[in-house]
Every structure is written in structure tokens, then in C-alpha cells.
Amino acid sequence: MTLNPNLYRLTVLHRQLDDAERREVRRRGADPFRLLRLKTLKLAVKERLAALTLASLGRPALRPALAR
């Protein structure tokens, strides 16, 4: 089984965002807005990874429930 290039690219991006988030947390005077942005981007990448994984398995992507 070959790895989808988009799946690989998103996995690398997720790892880079995770590393950047960890560096920011350890940094003295961490910027809370930068942390929030990194976490938001990481979550978006994670959701895209999940959708691509399901699509590669031939299953329809699940849509998140609406927040109430």
C-alpha cells in the first residue's frame, strides 16, 4: 500500500505544528495568541487527515455535529 502524497504532506505539517507548539509553550513569555493559532491549525490539519484517511478506505467523511 502506498502512502497518499497529500496524507504524507499533512502528516509532516501536523508534526511541524506540534513541534512549534511545544517550543512556544517552553519559551519564556509564550504568546497565548500564537499558541491558540498553532492549536487551531493543528486541529484543522488533524481533521483533514481524518477525512483523507476515511476517503482512502472508501468510507464517507463524518461531518462534525453542530455546536449548540
Secondary structure, 3 states (H helix, E strand, C coil): CCCCHHHHHHHHHHHHHHHHHHHHHHCCCCCHHHHHHHHHHHHHHHHHHHHHHHHHCCCCCCCCCCCC
